[in-house]
Amino acid sequence: MNPHQTSCDHDWFHVRYHGEDRDDGTSNELSIKPAVDEDRLNVLLTNVGFDQHCYDNTLSLTREDAAQLADFLKEWLNRPK
């Protein structure tokens, strides 16, 4: 597997990574998609433990949360390296 595999379309953002130096050696996934029945974004973070058990954490973002996140990411991306 490549270290990073990212896919994105108008309804889904997904990234999976494995084997980074700062990683614990297990694969991790982040998925973001709109909620079906609400005006929110669902965020799912999955980490595979050393026992190969998947641990899922979920978070729901409002439009206001998403706007603040977008502002944060834009600012971070514009910082000099």
N, C-alpha and C positions, 0 to 999 in steps of 0.2 A: 504494500500500500504506500502511496505517496504520503509524505508528511501532512500535507493539507489537501483536502478535497472540498471544494466549495461549489455550490450550485444556488441559483437564484432565478426566480421569475416574479411575476407581479403579485403572487400570493404566497410566496415561500422563500425563506432564506435558510440555507443549511450549510454548515461547515463541520467537517470531521477532521481530526488530526490525531497523529500517533507518532511518538518517537522524538519529540522535541527535547532539547537538552534540559529544559526546565520542567519537563513532564516527568511523571512518576513511572513512565514506561507503559502505561495503559492508554487505550484510546478514549477520546472524548468527543462528544458531539454537541453542537448548539443548533437548535432549530427555532425559527421565529415565523409565525404565521397568524393571520387574522383569526379571531374567534368566530365561530359559525353563528352564534346567536347573540353576540354583543359587539359593541363598537370598541373592541379592545384587541391588543396583540397578545397572543400566547407565546411565551418563551419557555423552551424545554432545554435543560442542560443534562446530559447523560454522561456519567463517568463509569467505566468498567473497572471494578475493583480487582485486586490481586487474586481474588477467588473466582474471577470471571463472572461475578454477579453484577448486573446493571443497576446503578443507583440514579434515579431520575429526580430532578428538582424542577419545579415549575414556577413561573411567575407570570402575572398578567399585567400588561401596561395599558394605561389609558392613553388617549391622544395627547394629553398634556405631558405625561411621562415620556412618550415617544418623541415629542417635540424637543424636550429638554435633552434627551439622549442624542438626538440628531444634532443639536447645537454643540453638545460636548464633543461628539465625534468630528464634526467639521472643524472645531477649534483645534483638536488634537492633530488632525490631518494637516492643518496649516502650520503647525509648529515646525521650526527648523529641526532637521535630524541631528 
